[in-house]
């Protein structure tokens, strides 16, 4: 036990901070009216310091809010542009698809009309050949004359023309 007591005695207490007197420094004796004025000035100065601190805090808060609003505005602008691009891309795709469908439909109508025109033309040509007829012929060209043979077919009638045309002789 003695050892424990000796160890406890050998333990030194932790160094403590030097004691600073909490008392206010002694001021010169003042008159009662001056003391009131001093208190008012000190209160005014403390109020000024508090208001200045609050003003600085409010200015910093305004700056942070301004920065944050700008950041949000930029983000919203990016989002708006992204949505606008997607909308434009969709509209363009829809318009392109509608254009292709209209073109296909128009081409289909054109091809039908073209086929109908061909059918009408073939029938009309055949009808004209039957009613108006057509020509067939040959010619012989010699040094002194031109010989022609023309066959004109008018439906069931045939007209044959044969002629020799002499060339004038130059001396």
Phi and psi in degrees as GROMACS dihedral restraints (atoms count N, CA, C in turn):
[ dihedral_restraints ]
;  ai    aj    ak    al  type     phi  dphi    fc
    3     4     5     6     1   -59.6    20    10
    4     5     6     7     1   -34.6    20    10
    6     7     8     9     1   -66.0    20    10
    7     8     9    10     1   -38.7    20    10
    9    10    11    12     1   -66.6    20    10
   10    11    12    13     1   -39.7    20    10
   12    13    14    15     1   -66.2    20    10
   13    14    15    16     1   -40.6    20    10
   15    16    17    18     1   -65.3    20    10
   16    17    18    19     1   -38.8    20    10
   18    19    20    21     1   -65.4    20    10
   19    20    21    22     1   -40.9    20    10
   21    22    23    24     1   -64.9    20    10
   22    23    24    25     1   -34.9    20    10
   24    25    26    27     1   -71.4    20    10
   25    26    27    28     1   -35.0    20    10
   27    28    29    30     1   -74.6    20    10
   28    29    30    31     1   -20.8    20    10
   30    31    32    33     1   -68.6    20    10
   31    32    33    34     1   131.0    20    10
   33    34    35    36     1   -97.7    20    10
   34    35    36    37     1   142.1    20    10
   36    37    38    39     1   -68.6    20    10
   37    38    39    40     1   149.8    20    10
   39    40    41    42     1   -61.9    20    10
   40    41    42    43     1   145.1    20    10
   42    43    44    45     1   -62.9    20    10
   43    44    45    46     1   132.4    20    10
   45    46    47    48     1  -100.0    20    10
   46    47    48    49     1   159.4    20    10
   48    49    50    51     1   -71.2    20    10
   49    50    51    52     1   146.4    20    10
   51    52    53    54     1   -65.2    20    10
   52    53    54    55     1   140.0    20    10
   54    55    56    57     1   -75.3    20    10
   55    56    57    58     1   129.4    20    10
   57    58    59    60     1  -109.0    20    10
   58    59    60    61     1   135.4    20    10
   60    61    62    63     1   -71.7    20    10
   61    62    63    64     1   133.5    20    10
   63    64    65    66     1   -86.2    20    10
   64    65    66    67     1     1.3    20    10
   66    67    68    69     1   -80.7    20    10
   67    68    69    70     1   148.9    20    10
   69    70    71    72     1   -74.3    20    10
   70    71    72    73     1   145.9    20    10
   72    73    74    75     1   -63.1    20    10
   73    74    75    76     1   147.4    20    10
   75    76    77    78     1   -71.8    20    10
   76    77    78    79     1   130.3    20    10
   78    79    80    81     1  -101.8    20    10
   79    80    81    82     1   162.4    20    10
   81    82    83    84     1   -67.2    20    10
   82    83    84    85     1   146.9    20    10
   84    85    86    87     1   -61.0    20    10
   85    86    87    88     1   132.9    20    10
   87    88    89    90     1  -118.6    20    10
   88    89    90    91     1   164.5    20    10
   90    91    92    93     1   -83.6    20    10
   91    92    93    94     1   162.4    20    10
   93    94    95    96     1   -66.5    20    10
   94    95    96    97     1   -37.9    20    10
   96    97    98    99     1   -69.5    20    10
   97    98    99   100     1   -37.2    20    10
   99   100   101   102     1   -67.8    20    10
  100   101   102   103     1   -36.1    20    10
  102   103   104   105     1   -63.9    20    10
  103   104   105   106     1   -40.8    20    10
  105   106   107   108     1   -64.1    20    10
  106   107   108   109     1   -41.7    20    10
  108   109   110   111     1   -64.5    20    10
  109   110   111   112     1   -41.3    20    10
  111   112   113   114     1   -61.9    20    10
  112   113   114   115     1   -43.7    20    10
  114   115   116   117     1   -62.5    20    10
  115   116   117   118     1   -40.4    20    10
  117   118   119   120     1   -64.8    20    10
  118   119   120   121     1   -41.6    20    10
  120   121   122   123     1   -64.7    20    10
  121   122   123   124     1   -44.1    20    10
  123   124   125   126     1   -63.6    20    10
  124   125   126   127     1   -41.4    20    10
  126   127   128   129     1   -63.3    20    10
  127   128   129   130     1   -42.3    20    10
  129   130   131   132     1   -60.7    20    10
  130   131   132   133     1   -44.4    20    10
  132   133   134   135     1   -65.2    20    10
  133   134   135   136     1   -43.6    20    10
  135   136   137   138     1   -62.3    20    10
  136   137   138   139     1   -41.9    20    10
  138   139   140   141     1   -61.4    20    10
  139   140   141   142     1   -41.4    20    10
  141   142   143   144     1   -61.7    20    10
  142   143   144   145     1   -44.2    20    10
  144   145   146   147     1   -62.8    20    10
  145   146   147   148     1   -42.5    20    10
  147   148   149   150     1   -64.6    20    10
  148   149   150   151     1   -44.6    20    10
  150   151   152   153     1   -63.6    20    10
  151   152   153   154     1   -39.1    20    10
  153   154   155   156     1   -62.9    20    10
  154   155   156   157     1   -44.6    20    10
  156   157   158   159     1   -62.3    20    10
  157   158   159   160     1   -44.3    20    10
  159   160   161   162     1   -64.5    20    10
  160   161   162   163     1   -37.9    20    10
  162   163   164   165     1   -63.6    20    10
  163   164   165   166     1   -45.4    20    10
  165   166   167   168     1   -61.8    20    10
  166   167   168   169     1   -42.6    20    10
  168   169   170   171     1   -63.2    20    10
  169   170   171   172     1   -42.5    20    10
  171   172   173   174     1   -65.3    20    10
  172   173   174   175     1   -40.5    20    10
  174   175   176   177     1   -63.1    20    10
  175   176   177   178     1   -42.9    20    10
  177   178   179   180     1   -63.1    20    10
  178   179   180   181     1   -41.0    20    10
  180   181   182   183     1   -63.6    20    10
  181   182   183   184     1   -41.0    20    10
  183   184   185   186     1   -62.8    20    10
  184   185   186   187     1   -42.1    20    10
  186   187   188   189     1   -62.7    20    10
  187   188   189   190     1   -44.8    20    10
  189   190   191   192     1   -64.0    20    10
  190   191   192   193     1   -43.1    20    10
  192   193   194   195     1   -63.6    20    10
  193   194   195   196     1   -41.7    20    10
  195   196   197   198     1   -61.1    20    10
  196   197   198   199     1   -46.2    20    10
  198   199   200   201     1   -60.8    20    10
  199   200   201   202     1   -44.1    20    10
  201   202   203   204     1   -65.6    20    10
  202   203   204   205     1   -40.4    20    10
  204   205   206   207     1   -64.4    20    10
  205   206   207   208     1   -40.1    20    10
  207   208   209   210     1   -62.6    20    10
  208   209   210   211     1   -43.0    20    10
  210   211   212   213     1   -61.8    20    10
  211   212   213   214     1   -45.7    20    10
  213   214   215   216     1   -63.6    20    10
  214   215   216   217     1   -39.4    20    10
  216   217   218   219     1   -62.8    20    10
  217   218   219   220     1   -42.7    20    10
  219   220   221   222     1   -63.2    20    10
  220   221   222   223     1   -42.9    20    10
  222   223   224   225     1   -63.3    20    10
  223   224   225   226     1   -42.6    20    10
  225   226   227   228     1   -65.1    20    10
  226   227   228   229     1   -36.9    20    10
  228   229   230   231     1   -65.1    20    10
  229   230   231   232     1   -42.8    20    10
  231   232   233   234     1   -62.5    20    10
  232   233   234   235     1   -43.8    20    10
  234   235   236   237     1   -63.6    20    10
  235   236   237   238     1   -42.2    20    10
  237   238   239   240     1   -62.7    20    10
  238   239   240   241     1   -43.5    20    10
  240   241   242   243     1   -64.6    20    10
  241   242   243   244     1   -39.1    20    10
  243   244   245   246     1   -63.1    20    10
  244   245   246   247     1   -45.7    20    10
  246   247   248   249     1   -63.6    20    10
  247   248   249   250     1   -41.0    20    10
  249   250   251   252     1   -63.4    20    10
  250   251   252   253     1   -42.1    20    10
  252   253   254   255     1   -62.8    20    10
  253   254   255   256     1   -44.2    20    10
  255   256   257   258     1   -62.6    20    10
  256   257   258   259     1   -42.9    20    10
  258   259   260   261     1   -61.9    20    10
  259   260   261   262     1   -44.0    20    10
  261   262   263   264     1   -63.3    20    10
  262   263   264   265     1   -42.5    20    10
  264   265   266   267     1   -62.6    20    10
  265   266   267   268     1   -43.5    20    10
  267   268   269   270     1   -63.8    20    10
  268   269   270   271     1   -45.6    20    10
  270   271   272   273     1   -60.7    20    10
  271   272   273   274     1   -42.9    20    10
  273   274   275   276     1   -61.5    20    10
  274   275   276   277     1   -43.4    20    10
  276   277   278   279     1   -63.9    20    10
  277   278   279   280     1   -41.9    20    10
  279   280   281   282     1   -63.7    20    10
  280   281   282   283     1   -45.6    20    10
  282   283   284   285     1   -63.1    20    10
  283   284   285   286     1   -41.9    20    10
  285   286   287   288     1   -62.9    20    10
  286   287   288   289     1   -43.8    20    10
  288   289   290   291     1   -63.6    20    10
  289   290   291   292     1   -44.1    20    10
  291   292   293   294     1   -61.1    20    10
  292   293   294   295     1   -39.7    20    10
  294   295   296   297     1   -62.1    20    10
  295   296   297   298     1   -43.8    20    10
  297   298   299   300     1   -64.6    20    10
  298   299   300   301     1   -41.0    20    10
  300   301   302   303     1   -65.2    20    10
  301   302   303   304     1   -44.8    20    10
  303   304   305   306     1   -61.3    20    10
  304   305   306   307     1   -42.1    20    10
  306   307   308   309     1   -62.9    20    10
  307   308   309   310     1   -43.9    20    10
  309   310   311   312     1   -62.3    20    10
  310   311   312   313     1   -44.2    20    10
  312   313   314   315     1   -64.4    20    10
  313   314   315   316     1   -43.6    20    10
  315   316   317   318     1   -63.3    20    10
  316   317   318   319     1   -42.0    20    10
  318   319   320   321     1   -64.7    20    10
  319   320   321   322     1   -39.6    20    10
  321   322   323   324     1   -62.0    20    10
  322   323   324   325     1   -44.7    20    10
  324   325   326   327     1   -62.7    20    10
  325   326   327   328     1   -42.2    20    10
  327   328   329   330     1   -62.5    20    10
  328   329   330   331     1   -43.7    20    10
  330   331   332   333     1   -64.5    20    10
  331   332   333   334     1   -37.9    20    10
  333   334   335   336     1   -63.2    20    10
  334   335   336   337     1   -45.4    20    10
  336   337   338   339     1   -63.6    20    10
  337   338   339   340     1   -39.7    20    10
  339   340   341   342     1   -63.3    20    10
  340   341   342   343     1   -42.2    20    10
  342   343   344   345     1   -64.9    20    10
  343   344   345   346     1   -41.0    20    10
  345   346   347   348     1   -64.1    20    10
  346   347   348   349     1   -40.8    20    10
  348   349   350   351     1   -62.8    20    10
  349   350   351   352     1   -39.8    20    10
  351   352   353   354     1   -63.8    20    10
  352   353   354   355     1   -42.8    20    10
  354   355   356   357     1   -62.3    20    10
  355   356   357   358     1   -45.0    20    10
  357   358   359   360     1   -62.9    20    10
  358   359   360   361     1   -41.3    20    10
  360   361   362   363     1   -64.7    20    10
  361   362   363   364     1   -43.3    20    10
  363   364   365   366     1   -62.1    20    10
  364   365   366   367     1   -45.7    20    10
  366   367   368   369     1   -63.5    20    10
  367   368   369   370     1   -43.1    20    10
  369   370   371   372     1   -64.9    20    10
  370   371   372   373     1   -41.4    20    10
  372   373   374   375     1   -63.5    20    10
  373   374   375   376     1   -43.5    20    10
  375   376   377   378     1   -63.6    20    10
  376   377   378   379     1   -42.7    20    10
  378   379   380   381     1   -63.1    20    10
  379   380   381   382     1   -43.1    20    10
  381   382   383   384     1   -63.3    20    10
  382   383   384   385     1   -39.6    20    10
  384   385   386   387     1   -65.5    20    10
  385   386   387   388     1   -35.9    20    10
  387   388   389   390     1   -72.5    20    10
  388   389   390   391     1   -36.7    20    10
  390   391   392   393     1   -97.0    20    10
  391   392   393   394     1   -35.9    20    10
  393   394   395   396     1   -98.7    20    10
  394   395   396   397     1   -27.1    20    10
  396   397   398   399     1    91.8    20    10
  397   398   399   400     1   179.6    20    10
  399   400   401   402     1  -150.7    20    10
  400   401   402   403     1   166.8    20    10
  402   403   404   405     1  -104.3    20    10
  403   404   405   406     1   148.4    20    10
  405   406   407   408     1  -147.9    20    10
  406   407   408   409     1   137.8    20    10
  408   409   410   411     1  -164.0    20    10
  409   410   411   412     1   174.5    20    10
  411   412   413   414     1  -147.5    20    10
  412   413   414   415     1   164.2    20    10
  414   415   416   417     1  -140.8    20    10
  415   416   417   418     1   155.7    20    10
  417   418   419   420     1  -124.7    20    10
  418   419   420   421     1   125.8    20    10
  420   421   422   423     1  -115.7    20    10
  421   422   423   424     1   119.5    20    10
  423   424   425   426     1  -118.7    20    10
  424   425   426   427     1  -179.1    20    10
  426   427   428   429     1   -67.5    20    10
  427   428   429   430     1   -29.2    20    10
  429   430   431   432     1  -112.5    20    10
  430   431   432   433     1   -14.9    20    10
  432   433   434   435     1  -151.4    20    10
  433   434   435   436     1   166.1    20    10
  435   436   437   438     1  -119.3    20    10
  436   437   438   439     1   123.7    20    10
  438   439   440   441     1  -106.8    20    10
  439   440   441   442     1   130.5    20    10
  441   442   443   444     1  -120.9    20    10
  442   443   444   445     1   142.2    20    10
  444   445   446   447     1  -133.9    20    10
  445   446   447   448     1   115.4    20    10
  447   448   449   450     1  -118.4    20    10
  448   449   450   451     1   135.2    20    10
  450   451   452   453     1  -116.8    20    10
  451   452   453   454     1   123.6    20    10
  453   454   455   456     1  -113.4    20    10
  454   455   456   457     1   121.7    20    10
  456   457   458   459     1  -102.4    20    10
  457   458   459   460     1   119.3    20    10
  459   460   461   462     1  -118.6    20    10
  460   461   462   463     1    87.2    20    10
  462   463   464   465     1    63.2    20    10
  463   464   465   466     1  -114.1    20    10
  465   466   467   468     1   -91.8    20    10
  466   467   468   469     1    -6.8    20    10
  468   469   470   471     1   -95.9    20    10
  469   470   471   472     1   142.8    20    10
  471   472   473   474     1  -123.8    20    10
  472   473   474   475     1   133.1    20    10
  474   475   476   477     1  -119.9    20    10
  475   476   477   478     1   122.7    20    10
  477   478   479   480     1  -113.9    20    10
  478   479   480   481     1   128.4    20    10
  480   481   482   483     1  -119.3    20    10
  481   482   483   484     1   128.6    20    10
  483   484   485   486     1  -128.3    20    10
  484   485   486   487     1   131.1    20    10
  486   487   488   489     1  -152.7    20    10
  487   488   489   490     1   150.4    20    10
  489   490   491   492     1  -121.9    20    10
  490   491   492   493     1   127.4    20    10
  492   493   494   495     1  -113.0    20    10
  493   494   495   496     1   117.4    20    10
  495   496   497   498     1   -80.9    20    10
  496   497   498   499     1   146.5    20    10
  498   499   500   501     1   -88.9    20    10
  499   500   501   502     1   143.0    20    10
  501   502   503   504     1   -68.3    20    10
  502   503   504   505     1   141.7    20    10
  504   505   506   507     1   -95.0    20    10
  505   506   507   508     1   129.9    20    10
  507   508   509   510     1  -102.1    20    10
  508   509   510   511     1   138.2    20    10
